[in-house]
Amino acid sequence: MFESLFKLKEHGTNVRTEILAGLTTFLTMAYIIFVNPKILGTTGMDSGAIFVATCLAAAVGSFIMAFLANWPIGMAPGMGLNAFFAFVVVGALGYTWQQALAAVFISGIIFLILTATGIRQWLIDGIPASLRSSIVAGIGLFLAFIGLQTSGVVVDNPATLTSHGDLKSASVLYAILGFFIIVVLDVLRVKGAILIGILSITILSIITGHTTTPDSILSMPPSVAPTFLQLDLAGIWEKGLLNVVLVFVLVEIFDATGTMIGVAKRANLMPVGQPNRLGKALFADSIAILAGSLIGTSSTTAYVESTAGVQAGGRTGLTALVVGVLFLLALFFSPVAGIVPAYATAPALVYVAILMLRELTEVNWQDMTDVVPSAITVILMPFTYSIAEGIAFGFISYVILKTFTGRIREIHPATVIIALLFILRFVIA
């Protein structure tokens, strides 16, 4: 059944590898189950309902990706997008969370139209090769920054913004140990190196008393009713909210698209000059946004942590299917869902990030009109803590440099449109 659905042999994989990859991806992105309710809960939304909505949105999105696109990409409410939803749209601009959900829903419809008409694909085709590679590398650095933060290796500092954490603390020491376990096992070509690293640190943390085991294993999930179908569509016409919709669309397009391209290239699912399933993956992503907004959460998107599963061997939608099933199970295993500490999954993110940096070799380092936009893209993603911001500045600088160096003919029309849209976003945001 799995062979007929996902064409495992054609992709050089098997059921065991895909299940292992799905488990690996889930472990690296399971933090969203607990982080999303904390962030969206600041808007006045019911935290229990958000917990359920997060799991359901992740499951639905991953299932759509599995069966429609057959790509090994896990879906869930996106970090960054949830912060924009809670802290900017509701917190700073003063809209209700019901209106914010409506903005997400409308952005999903626009997203779907752009995808169905091929406009989104045309926009993506206009991405210069150098920017494509730098997007992957930039996502890698962004991923590394997240991993270093969650492990405590990098902490905030009032004087310098960041500095290293307490190198004698258990979390940092365990993260460093986990990193070298993963690297050594992967170099030795041990199957499931990343998952072994994550589980080893988790077990060690439990044995040493740094992670406590729950009193019970099973519990019934809370009701999702407080957020289900609660979006305020009539309120979408309130002054300024359409600008919010535009920001959601732009961020979703390039955040999700950049992530999917990065993960797909890492899995060799986008060979140059050959057909690929990016169009279906984009369509799956669009539907997932609509589903998530109806259930009651911020934009559902492709997760960059999926690269951990790809590194573990995931190549088909069976990996995404496993991710979706595990998110559903998490609904009933909420007491144990948080056993895996952040410092156990952080090393996997850092190692995958290092592997993604290899994409920089594809940049034409002899042409500064390619080098500078690529470097800006890579640098600004982690420094602005936003994949979309890095892409925005990369595109804008690319158009400026090509135009004022007399090479305007090298610019694809889509690249110009994308740059102008980002400039418009900065003006009205």
TORDRENFI-760663 format. One line per 3 residues: their letters; for each residue y, x, z of N, C-alpha, C. Coordinates in steps of 0.02 Angstrom, whole numbers, always signed. Each point is the difference from the previous one (the first is absolute). Layout:
! TORDRENFI-760663
A	Y:X:Z:Y:X:Z:Y:X:Z | ...
END
This chain:
! TORDRENFI-760663
MFE	-60:+41:+0:+60:-41:+0:+63:+43:+0 | +1:+51:+44:+58:+44:+4:+9:+39:-65 | -55:+19:-32:+4:+37:-63:+32:-43:-54
SLF	-20:-63:-4:+27:-44:-52:+73:-17:+13 | +18:-5:+64:+69:-17:+17:+48:+59:-8 | -22:+59:+22:+46:+56:+5:-16:+59:-45
KLK	-56:-3:-38:-18:+53:-47:-1:+69:+35 | -41:+4:+52:-2:+60:+41:-22:+62:-39 | -54:-7:-39:-26:+58:-37:+51:+27:-50
EHG	+36:-46:-32:+51:+20:-49:+54:+43:+33 | +13:-12:+64:+51:+37:+36:-29:+57:+41 | -65:+14:-8:-31:+56:+34:-3:-7:+75
TNV	-14:-60:+23:-3:-12:+72:-59:-44:+17 | -8:-16:+64:-55:-43:+22:+24:-42:+59 | -43:-46:+21:+19:-47:+54:+16:+37:+65
RTE	-42:+49:+18:+10:+37:+63:+67:+35:+0 | +16:+33:-55:+64:+37:-4:+59:-48:+4 | -5:-57:-34:+55:-48:+1:+11:-31:+69
ILA	-55:-14:+34:+6:-27:+68:+32:+51:+46 | -22:+62:-7:+29:+55:+40:+74:+7:-14 | +19:-4:-64:+70:+6:-20:+41:-58:+28
GLT	-29:-61:-3:+35:-58:+26:+12:+5:+75 | -50:+24:+36:+7:+9:+72:+53:+53:+15 | +1:+53:-40:+50:+53:+10:+70:-27:-11
TFL	+10:-36:-55:+66:-29:-14:+21:-48:+55 | -46:-42:+22:+16:-48:+53:+22:+36:+64 | -35:+51:+18:+17:+36:+62:+69:+31:-3
TMA	+20:+23:-60:+65:+32:-7:+58:-50:-4 | -15:-63:-18:+53:-50:-5:-4:-55:+52 | -50:+3:+45:-10:-52:+50:+58:-4:+50
YII	+40:+53:+3:+57:-1:+46:+47:-58:-14 | +2:-24:-62:+46:-54:-18:-16:-64:+39 | -63:-7:+22:-20:-59:+38:+40:-6:+64
FVN	+18:+57:+28:+35:+0:+64:+75:+13:-8 | +18:+38:-52:+71:+17:-11:+39:-59:-28 | -31:-36:-48:+36:-55:-33:+22:-55:+49
PKI	-43:-22:+46:+23:-51:+48:+58:+24:+44 | -1:+65:+16:+55:+27:+41:+66:-1:-37 | -2:+18:-65:+61:+2:-40:+25:-70:-16
LGT	-44:-42:-28:+21:-68:-19:+13:-43:+61 | -31:+17:+56:+10:-38:+62:+72:+3:+25 | +38:+51:-22:+70:+5:+20:+43:-54:-31
TGM	-26:-35:-51:+38:-53:-33:-8:-68:+35 | -44:-3:+50:-14:-63:+33:-64:-33:-24 | -34:+32:-48:-65:-26:-24:-52:+9:+55
DSG	-50:-44:+0:-53:+2:+48:-46:+61:-13 | -7:+44:+49:-37:+62:-9:-74:-12:-15 | -29:-49:+34:-70:-16:-13:-12:-23:-71
AIF	+46:-43:-24:-6:-24:-69:+10:+56:-50 | +46:+47:+16:+12:+57:-44:-63:+44:-4 | -33:+9:+57:-62:+39:+1:-51:-30:-48
VAT	-9:-66:+3:-48:-33:-44:+24:+3:-72 | +65:-12:-11:+28:+1:-68:-8:+69:-31 | +9:+52:+40:-7:+68:-25:-71:+12:-25
CLA	-49:-19:+41:-70:+10:-19:-18:-41:-61 | +22:-64:-1:-16:-44:-57:+33:+24:-64 | +64:+19:+4:+36:+24:-59:-33:+64:-27
AAV	-20:+44:+45:-33:+62:-21:-67:-15:-33 | -37:-47:+29:-66:-18:-28:+8:-32:-69 | +45:-50:-5:+10:-35:-64:+24:+49:-54
GSF	+50:+41:+18:+26:+49:-48:-53:+49:-23 | -41:+25:+46:-52:+48:-18:-54:-33:-42 | -17:-63:+14:-50:-35:-41:+26:-10:-71
IMA	+63:-18:-7:+29:-10:-67:-2:+66:-38 | +19:+54:+34:-2:+67:-32:-72:+18:-20 | -48:-18:+42:-70:+17:-13:-26:-35:-62
FLA	+9:-66:-3:-33:-39:-52:+42:-5:-64 | +65:+4:+6:+42:-5:-60:+11:+67:-34 | +13:+52:+39:+16:+65:-28:-58:+50:+4
NWP	-46:-11:+46:-55:+47:+11:+25:+71:+15 | +52:+3:+41:+27:+65:+21:-11:+8:+76 | -9:+61:+23:-14:+12:+71:+62:+4:+44
IGM	+42:-52:-4:+64:+1:+35:+2:-56:+52 | +13:+19:+62:+7:-48:+54:+70:-29:+0 | +6:-64:+17:+64:-35:+2:+14:-24:+71
APG	+63:-1:+19:+20:-26:+65:+76:-5:+2 | +28:-36:+49:+73:-1:+7:+27:+72:+5 | +51:+15:-40:+23:+69:-7:+47:+23:+55
MGL	-11:+61:+21:+48:+33:+45:+63:+15:-40 | +57:-6:+31:+63:+7:-36:+24:-68:-23 | -42:-36:-36:+17:-68:-20:+3:-46:+60
NAF	-44:+10:+49:+3:-41:+60:+61:+17:+43 | +18:+64:+0:+60:+21:+37:+63:-28:-32 | +3:+0:-67:+57:-29:-35:+4:-75:+14
FAF	-56:-33:+0:-5:-72:+15:+28:-14:+70 | -24:+38:+49:+17:-15:+70:+69:+26:+21 | +13:+63:-14:+59:+32:+27:+63:-8:-43
VVV	-9:-10:-65:+58:-8:-45:+12:-74:-16 | -50:-32:-32:+10:-69:-23:+13:-47:+58 | -43:+4:+52:+8:-44:+58:+47:+30:+52
GAL	-12:+62:+19:+39:+30:+53:+73:+13:-17 | +12:+35:-56:+69:+19:-17:+37:-54:-39 | -33:-32:-49:+33:-49:-42:+0:-70:+30
GYT	-43:-12:+48:+3:-62:+37:-37:-59:-30 | -41:+11:-51:-39:-56:-27:-59:-15:+46 | -27:-60:-5:-58:-18:+40:-62:+32:-29
WQQ	-53:+7:+41:-61:+29:-28:-32:-47:-51 | +13:-65:+6:-25:-47:-50:+33:+12:-68 | +66:+15:+1:+35:+16:-62:-24:+66:-29
ALA	-13:+48:+45:-26:+65:-22:-68:-8:-34 | -43:-42:+28:-65:-14:-32:+10:-31:-69 | +50:-44:-5:+15:-31:-65:+23:+52:-50
AVF	+40:+49:+23:+23:+54:-44:-59:+40:-25 | -48:+13:+44:-61:+36:-21:-38:-41:-52 | -5:-65:+11:-37:-44:-45:+33:+0:-70
ISG	+66:-7:-2:+36:-1:-65:-7:+68:-35 | +4:+53:+39:-9:+67:-30:-69:+7:-30 | -50:-32:+33:-68:+2:-26:-6:-37:-66
IIF	+36:-57:-6:-1:-37:-63:+31:+41:-56 | +58:+32:+16:+33:+43:-50:-47:+57:-19 | -31:+28:+50:-48:+54:-10:-55:-22:-48
LIL	-26:-61:+11:-54:-27:-40:+22:-10:-73 | +61:-25:-9:+27:-11:-67:+8:+67:-36 | +28:+49:+34:+9:+66:-30:-66:+30:-20
TAT	-52:-13:+40:-66:+27:-15:-33:-37:-57 | +2:-67:+3:-33:-41:-51:+30:+9:-69 | +66:+11:-3:+33:+8:-65:-4:+71:-27
GIR	-27:+45:+41:-6:+69:-22:+62:+42:+12 | +53:-32:+28:+62:+37:+12:-11:+55:+52 | -38:-17:+52:-13:+50:+52:-38:+60:-29
QWL	-49:-14:-43:-38:+54:-32:+45:+42:-45 | +47:-34:-36:+47:+35:-43:+45:+46:+41 | +22:-26:+58:+41:+40:+45:-38:+62:+24
IDG	-63:-10:+16:-41:+55:+24:-13:+51:-55 | -11:-24:-62:-12:+45:-56:+60:+44:-14 | +59:-22:+24:+60:+39:-11:+10:+55:+51
IPA	-45:+5:+48:+6:+53:+50:-17:+67:-33 | +45:+48:+0:-14:+66:-29:-60:+34:+35 | -36:+41:-37:-60:+33:+28:+17:+40:+63
SLR	+57:+34:-1:+19:+41:+58:+12:-42:+62 | +31:-59:-10:+12:-44:+56:-64:-32:+25 | -47:-14:-46:-65:-27:+21:-34:+48:+49
SSI	-1:+64:-20:-32:+50:+42:+36:+9:+66 | +66:-1:-2:+39:+10:+61:-6:-61:+47 | -10:-59:-29:-11:-59:+42:-64:+9:+41
VAG	-53:+24:-33:-63:+12:+35:+9:+52:+56 | +33:+56:-17:+10:+53:+49:+46:-24:+56 | +51:-39:-17:+45:-26:+50:-34:-47:+48
IGL	-44:-42:-27:-39:-44:+43:-44:+42:+47 | -25:+56:-26:-39:+45:+41:+39:+25:+60 | +62:+24:-13:+42:+24:+55:+17:-56:+49
FLA	+13:-59:-27:+14:-58:+42:-60:-15:+45 | -59:+4:-30:-62:-12:+37:-8:+53:+55 | +14:+62:-17:-5:+54:+49:+47:-10:+59
FIG	+61:-23:-16:+49:-12:+52:-23:-54:+48 | -30:-54:-28:-27:-53:+41:-55:+26:+45 | -45:+41:-29:-55:+28:+38:+23:+46:+56
LQT	+49:+41:-15:+26:+47:+51:+37:-37:+55 | +33:-55:-18:+34:-41:+50:-50:-34:+47 | -49:-35:-30:-46:-39:+40:-44:+44:+44
SGV	-9:+63:-19:-41:+45:+41:+40:+33:+55 | +67:-4:-5:+43:+33:+50:+17:+71:-17 | -23:+25:-58:+16:+68:-20:+75:+5:-15
VVD	+28:-52:-31:+71:-4:-14:+30:-56:+41 | +54:+14:+35:+34:-51:+41:+75:+1:-15 | +35:-51:+23:+72:-2:-12:+36:+48:+47
NPA	+58:+23:-23:+41:+46:+39:+73:-17:-12 | +38:-15:+52:+70:-20:-9:+43:+52:-35 | -18:+63:+8:+41:+54:-29:-19:+15:-72
TLT	-64:-2:-15:-24:+21:-67:-37:-55:-37 | +2:-61:+26:-36:-58:-27:-75:+4:+14 | -32:+56:-18:-71:+8:+14:-14:+69:+29
SHG	-56:+5:+35:-25:+64:+25:-73:-10:+16 | -34:+54:+19:-71:-8:+16:-8:-30:+70 | -55:-35:+9:-14:-32:+64:-30:+48:+50
DLK	-30:-29:+51:-33:+40:+53:-66:+26:-27 | -2:+63:-17:-60:+29:-31:-57:+7:+49 | +13:-13:+64:-54:+2:+50:-27:-69:+16
SAS	+30:-51:-29:-23:-68:+14:-66:-14:-34 | -38:-46:+28:-66:-16:-26:+5:-28:-71 | +49:-43:-13:+5:-31:-66:+12:+51:-55
VLY	+43:+49:+13:+14:+51:-49:-60:+46:-10 | -31:+20:+54:-58:+44:-4:-58:-34:-36 | -11:-64:+14:-53:-37:-34:+16:-8:-74
AIL	+64:-11:-17:+20:-7:-70:-12:+64:-38 | +18:+56:+31:-11:+66:-33:-74:+12:-9 | -40:-14:+52:-73:+9:-5:-29:-45:-55
GFF	+23:-63:-2:-25:-46:-51:+17:+23:-70 | +60:+28:-8:+21:+25:-66:-47:+55:-24 | -16:+48:+43:-42:+55:-22:-73:-21:-9
IIV	-22:-50:+37:-67:-27:-11:-5:-30:-70 | +50:-39:-18:+1:-32:-66:+3:+52:-56 | +45:+48:+7:+9:+51:-53:-64:+40:-9
VLD	-29:+25:+56:-60:+41:-5:-58:-39:-31 | -10:-62:+23:-55:-40:-27:+11:-16:-74 | +63:-13:-19:+13:-16:-70:-9:+61:-45
VLR	+21:+57:+24:-10:+62:-38:-75:+14:-8 | -39:-16:+50:-72:+9:-3:-34:-57:-37 | +40:-46:-27:-24:-57:-40:-47:-46:+40
VKG	+17:-10:+62:-38:-47:+42:+25:-71:-15 | -46:-45:-17:+18:-69:-16:+31:-34:+62 | +53:-36:-10:+32:-36:+54:+36:+44:+49
AIL	+27:+57:-24:+33:+48:+44:+57:-32:+40 | +39:-41:-34:+58:-31:+33:-23:-48:+54 | -49:-42:-16:-25:-48:+49:-32:+35:+59
IGI	-38:+54:-13:-31:+39:+54:+54:+28:+46 | +54:+25:-30:+55:+27:+39:+32:-52:+45 | +13:-60:-28:+30:-54:+38:-44:-22:+57
LSI	-65:-11:-14:-46:-23:+52:-13:+53:+52 | -1:+64:-20:-11:+54:+48:+55:+2:+53 | +62:-5:-23:+56:+2:+47:+1:-63:+43
TIL	-17:-57:-29:-2:-62:+38:-52:+4:+56 | -60:+24:-16:-53:+6:+50:+20:+51:+54 | +28:+56:-21:+22:+51:+47:+54:-28:+46
SII	+45:-40:-27:+54:-30:+39:-28:-48:+53 | -52:-37:-19:-31:-47:+47:-36:+38:+56 | -37:+52:-20:-38:+40:+49:+46:+33:+51
TGH	+57:+24:-22:+46:+36:+44:+48:-47:+37 | -7:-65:-12:+40:-49:+36:+69:-12:-27 | +16:+26:-57:+66:-11:-30:+4:-66:-37
TTT	-58:-28:-16:-4:-66:-31:-45:-44:+43 | +24:-57:+19:-40:-45:+42:-36:-51:-43 | -61:-16:+20:-38:-51:-36:+18:-68:+29
PDS	-1:-52:-41:+20:-67:+23:-53:-33:+44 | +22:-48:+40:-47:-36:+43:-45:-46:-40 | +26:-28:-54:-41:-43:-42:+6:+22:-72
ILS	-47:-22:-41:-1:+20:-70:+26:-55:-45 | -21:-61:+12:+19:-56:-42:+54:-43:+32 | +42:-29:-41:+48:-50:+24:+21:-43:-60
MPP	+15:-63:+13:+23:-44:-54:+72:+18:-18 | +16:-1:-64:+69:+17:-21:+49:-55:+19 | +64:+18:+10:+51:-51:+14:+11:-45:-60
SVA	+39:-53:+8:+15:-45:-55:+54:+30:-46 | -8:-12:-64:+49:+24:-49:+52:-54:-15 | -9:-58:+29:+44:-57:-14:+75:+14:+8
PTF	+21:+39:+51:+72:+11:+9:+35:+34:-59 | -37:+34:-43:+31:+33:-58:-25:-26:-67 | -55:-36:-1:-31:-23:-62:+44:-52:-34
LQL	+20:+13:-63:+41:-44:-40:+67:-18:+33 | +28:+47:+37:+62:-13:+36:+62:+26:-38 | -8:+23:-62:+57:+26:-36:+51:-55:-17
DLA	+63:+18:+4:+56:-46:-12:+26:+10:-70 | -30:-35:-49:+19:+8:-70:+70:-27:-14 | +19:-53:+36:+67:-30:-11:+54:+50:+22
GIW	-16:+41:+50:+49:+47:+25:+10:+61:-43 | -38:+5:-55:+5:+58:-44:+68:+4:-34 | +35:-58:-5:+64:-2:-35:+59:+18:+45
EKG	-15:+16:+63:+54:+21:+44:+33:+64:-27 | +65:+4:+8:+38:+56:-27:-29:+68:+18 | -11:+40:-51:-23:+69:+11:-75:+9:+0
LLN	-38:-55:+7:-73:+8:+6:-33:+19:-66 | +31:-19:-56:-28:+20:-64:+5:+76:-9 | +51:+31:+30:+4:+73:-1:-60:+30:+37
VVL	-20:-32:+54:-58:+22:+38:-62:-4:-44 | -6:-54:-39:-57:-8:-45:-2:+57:-50 | +58:+19:-28:+3:+55:-48:-24:+65:+32
VFV	+21:+13:+61:-22:+61:+35:-75:-2:+10 | -27:-57:+21:-72:-7:+8:-37:+16:-65 | +26:-28:-56:-33:+10:-65:+0:+74:-19
LVE	+58:+32:+6:+5:+70:-19:-45:+44:+43 | +2:-11:+65:-41:+41:+45:-74:-13:-13 | -18:-63:-8:-71:-17:-12:-25:+30:-66
IFD	+41:-4:-52:-21:+26:-65:-16:+74:+4 | +46:+39:+29:-9:+72:-3:-38:+28:+59 | +2:-34:+56:-41:+22:+56:-73:-10:-17
ATG	-18:-62:-18:-69:-16:-16:-24:+36:-63 | +42:+0:-51:-19:+32:-63:-10:+75:+9 | +47:+31:+35:-7:+72:+13:-63:+15:+39
TMI	-15:-42:+49:-61:+10:+40:-62:-8:-43 | -2:-53:-41:-59:-12:-41:-11:+55:-51 | +54:+24:-31:-7:+54:-48:-26:+63:+35
GVA	+27:+14:+60:-22:+58:+37:-73:-3:+18 | -22:-57:+26:-70:-8:+20:-45:+1:-61 | +20:-35:-53:-41:-4:-60:-8:+68:-34
KRA	+54:+39:-2:-6:+67:-29:-45:+44:+42 | +4:-7:+65:-44:+39:+45:-73:-18:-12 | -14:-63:-18:-68:-23:-13:-20:+8:-73
NLM	+45:+29:-40:-11:+9:-72:-12:-66:-36 | +37:-51:+21:-6:-66:-30:+53:-12:-54 | +42:+49:-11:+52:-6:-51:-1:+61:-47
PVG	-57:+12:-35:-2:+57:-46:+50:-7:-56 | +33:+55:-17:+53:-1:-51:-28:-23:-67 | +35:-49:-31:-19:-22:-66:-58:-49:-2
QPN	-25:-21:+57:-56:-46:+2:+20:-65:+37 | -34:-56:-16:+16:-63:+34:-13:+5:+75 | +40:-35:+38:-11:-3:+72:+13:-71:+25
RLG	-11:-10:+64:+5:-68:+28:+64:-7:+42 | +50:+40:-14:+62:-3:+38:+31:-70:-4 | -1:-30:-60:+29:-66:-9:-31:-51:+46
KAL	-66:+1:+7:-34:-47:+44:+14:+16:+73 | +6:+65:+15:+16:+20:+69:+70:-25:+19 | +47:+4:-47:+67:-25:+12:+0:-75:+9
FAD	-41:-35:-38:-6:-72:+6:-28:-19:+68 | -51:+37:+22:-30:-11:+66:+52:+10:+55 | +40:+51:-8:+53:+16:+48:+50:-57:+5
SIA	+17:-29:-57:+49:-55:-2:-27:-61:+36 | -62:-17:-13:-31:-59:+32:-4:+11:+76 | -15:+61:+20:-6:+16:+71:+66:-12:+38
ILA	+56:+15:-33:+65:-12:+32:+11:-74:+13 | -17:-42:-50:+6:-72:+9:-44:-25:+56 | -63:+23:+1:-47:-22:+51:+24:+19:+70
GSL	+23:+61:+7:+23:+23:+65:+60:-39:+26 | +47:-16:-44:+59:-38:+21:-19:-70:+23 | -50:-30:-33:-22:-67:+19:-37:+0:+67
IGT	-39:+53:+12:-36:+6:+63:+48:+13:+58 | +52:+40:-15:+51:+12:+51:+12:+72:+19 | +7:+43:-52:+15:+70:+15:+44:+29:-55
SST	+28:+58:+12:+42:+33:-50:-42:+24:-59 | +31:+28:-49:-33:+17:-64:-65:+39:+9 | -53:-26:-33:-64:+35:-3:+2:+48:-58
TAY	-25:+60:+10:+7:+51:-52:-60:+48:+1 | -4:+40:-52:-53:+51:-3:+14:+54:+52 | -53:+24:+31:+8:+48:+54:-16:+71:-24
VES	+48:+45:+13:-9:+69:-19:-59:+32:+38 | -17:-28:+58:-57:+26:+37:-66:-9:-38 | +1:-39:-54:-59:-8:-42:-23:+66:-29
TAG	+45:+48:-4:-19:+66:-26:-52:+33:+45 | -1:-18:+64:-52:+27:+45:-69:-24:-22 | -4:-64:-19:-63:-28:-24:-19:+29:-67
VQA	+49:+12:-43:-13:+32:-65:-28:+70:+10 | +29:+36:+47:-24:+67:+15:-72:-2:+27 | -18:-56:+33:-67:-9:+26:-49:-24:-54
GGR	+25:-9:-61:-44:-18:-56:+11:-69:-29 | +45:-41:+27:+11:-67:-25:+28:+0:-71 | -30:-39:-44:+22:-2:-69:+5:-70:-29
TGL	-25:-50:+36:-1:-68:-27:+26:-51:+51 | +1:-63:-22:+23:-53:+42:-44:-13:+60 | -62:+27:+0:-43:-9:+58:+31:+31:+62
TAL	+36:+55:-9:+37:+31:+55:+51:-49:+29 | +38:-32:-44:+51:-49:+22:-34:-61:+32 | -57:-20:-26:-37:-56:+29:-20:+15:+72
VVG	-24:+61:+11:-19:+20:+68:+60:-1:+46 | +57:+24:-25:+62:-2:+40:+17:-71:+20 | -4:-47:-48:+15:-69:+14:-47:-31:+52
VLF	-64:+14:-6:-49:-26:+47:+14:+26:+70 | +17:+64:+5:+13:+30:+66:+63:-30:+32 | +50:-17:-41:+59:-33:+28:-17:-69:+26
LLA	-46:-35:-33:-22:-65:+24:-39:+8:+66 | -43:+50:+3:-37:+13:+61:+46:+19:+57 | +55:+33:-17:+47:+21:+52:+30:-60:+37
LFF	+0:-58:-33:+25:-61:+32:-41:-16:+63 | -65:+13:-3:-45:-18:+54:-16:+59:+46 | +20:+59:-21:-13:+60:+41:+66:+31:+22
SPV	+49:-42:+12:+66:+26:+18:-1:+45:+62 | -45:-11:+50:-1:+46:+57:-20:+71:-18 | -41:+8:-52:-23:+68:-17:+34:+27:-62
AGI	+41:-42:-32:+32:+22:-63:+47:+59:+11 | +24:+7:+62:+47:+54:+13:-30:+61:+33 | -67:+4:+1:-32:+57:+33:+17:+66:-35
VPA	+0:-2:-67:+14:+61:-38:+73:+19:+10 | +14:+56:+34:+70:+19:+14:+35:+26:-63 | +66:-5:+1:+39:+22:-58:-10:+74:-14
YAT	-10:+40:+53:-9:+72:-11:-68:+17:-30 | -44:-50:-6:-65:+11:-33:+6:-12:-75 | +43:-47:-20:+8:-14:-71:+55:+42:-32
APA	+47:+24:+40:+56:+40:-27:-22:+62:-39 | -50:+38:+23:-21:+59:-38:-24:-17:-70 | -31:-58:-8:-22:-21:-67:+60:-9:-46
LVY	+53:-30:+26:+60:-11:-41:+31:+67:-21 | +2:+47:+46:+30:+65:-15:-41:+38:-52 | -66:-3:+6:-42:+36:-48:+5:-31:-70
VAI	-1:-66:-3:+7:-34:-64:+68:+16:-31 | +51:+4:+42:+67:+17:-24:+1:+68:-33 | -34:+47:+30:-3:+68:-29:-33:-2:-69
LML	-52:-39:-6:-34:-6:-65:+46:-31:-52 | +42:-47:+20:+45:-33:-47:+56:+45:-24 | +16:+51:+39:+53:+46:-20:-18:+40:-63
REL	-65:+1:-17:-21:+36:-60:+31:-29:-63 | +24:-63:+4:+31:-31:-58:+63:+36:-23 | +30:+40:+44:+61:+36:-18:-12:+51:-55
TEV	-63:+18:-10:-15:+48:-54:+11:-32:-69 | +5:-67:-2:+9:-34:-64:+74:-3:-20 | +45:+18:+45:+71:+0:-16:+17:+60:-43
NWQ	+43:-11:-50:+22:+54:-43:+54:+40:+36 | -20:+55:+31:+45:+39:+43:+49:+43:-40 | -5:-1:-66:+46:+37:-42:+60:-42:-21
DMT	-2:-66:+14:+53:-45:-20:+32:-30:+62 | +61:+22:+16:+32:-23:+62:+18:-74:-1 | +6:-29:-61:+14:-72:-2:-62:-41:+19
DVV	-58:+32:+1:-61:-30:+26:-12:+21:+73 | +15:+63:+14:-14:+28:+66:+43:-34:+54 | +65:-5:-12:+45:-26:+52:-16:-73:+18
PSA	-7:-46:-48:-19:-68:+19:-67:-3:+37 | -48:+41:-22:-65:+2:+32:+6:+23:+72 | +39:+54:+10:+9:+27:+67:+36:-50:+46
ITV	+50:-33:-28:+37:-51:+39:-47:-56:+22 | -43:-22:-46:-49:-53:+15:-45:+21:+58 | -28:+60:-6:-47:+25:+50:+34:+9:+68
ILM	+60:+28:+0:+34:+15:+63:+24:-63:+36 | +28:-47:-38:+30:-58:+32:-49:-52:+26 | -61:-2:-27:-48:-49:+26:-13:+9:+75
PFT	-18:+60:+23:-10:+7:+73:+65:+0:+39 | +53:+30:-29:+63:+6:+38:+36:-67:+8 | -11:-47:-46:+29:-67:+7:-51:-49:+28
YSI	-60:+24:+9:-56:-41:+24:-11:-61:-45 | +5:+12:-65:-7:-55:-47:-22:+26:-68 | -56:-26:-24:-24:+19:-67:+51:-25:-52
AEG	+24:-60:+9:+46:-29:-48:+66:+39:-6 | +26:+24:+57:+63:+38:-2:-9:+65:-40 | -56:+34:+11:-12:+61:-38:-4:-13:-74
IAF	-34:-54:-19:-5:-18:-71:+69:-17:-28 | +39:-36:+39:+67:-20:-23:+43:+60:-17 | +6:+47:+47:+42:+59:-13:-29:+44:-55
GFI	-66:+0:-6:-31:+38:-54:+19:-26:-69 | -4:-66:-8:+17:-32:-63:+74:+8:-17 | +42:-11:+49:+72:+4:-12:+19:+72:-20
SYV	-26:+49:+35:+17:+69:-17:-29:+20:-68 | -58:-27:-18:-31:+15:-65:+46:-23:-57 | +24:-62:+6:+43:-28:-53:+66:+39:-3
ILK	+29:+16:+57:+63:+37:+0:-8:+68:-32 | -51:+37:+19:-10:+68:-26:-15:+0:-74 | -44:-45:-22:-17:-2:-71:+61:-20:-42
TFT	+40:-46:+26:+58:-25:-37:+54:+54:-7 | +17:+34:+54:+55:+48:-2:-21:+70:-23 | -63:+8:-18:-21:+63:-31:-17:-11:-74
GRI	+21:-58:-26:-8:-13:-71:-70:-18:-21 | -41:-24:+46:-70:-16:-17:-15:-73:+14 | +48:-43:-16:-6:-71:+15:-58:-32:-38
REI	-17:+28:-58:-54:-29:-40:-69:+6:+34 | -5:+44:+49:-63:+9:+36:-11:-54:+52 | +52:-40:+13:-5:-51:+52:-29:-65:-28
HPA	-53:-23:+29:-30:-65:-18:+47:-56:+23 | +9:-52:-40:+44:-56:+21:-19:-28:+68 | -64:-2:+15:-22:-26:+65:+26:+42:+57
TVI	+3:+66:-11:+25:+45:+51:+74:-14:+15 | +39:-14:-53:+71:-17:+9:+7:-65:+39 | -39:-49:-18:+3:-66:+34:-19:+8:+74
IAL	-52:+38:+13:-22:+11:+69:+55:+34:+41 | +31:+51:-30:+53:+36:+35:+59:-47:+14 | +19:-42:-49:+55:-46:+9:-16:-52:+54
LFI	-62:-24:+1:-20:-48:+51:+5:+30:+70 | -19:+63:+5:+4:+33:+65:+73:+10:+21 | +43:+17:-48:+71:+7:+15:+28:-68:+24
LRF	-20:-53:-36:+22:-67:+19:-24:-18:+70 | -61:+20:+15:-27:-13:+67:+42:+34:+54 | +18:+63:-13:+40:+37:+49:+70:-32:+8
VIA	+26:-27:-54:+67:-30:+2:+0:-64:+41 | -51:-43:-9:+0:-65:+32:-38:-3:+65 | -39:+53:+15:-42:-2:+62:+44:+1:+61
END
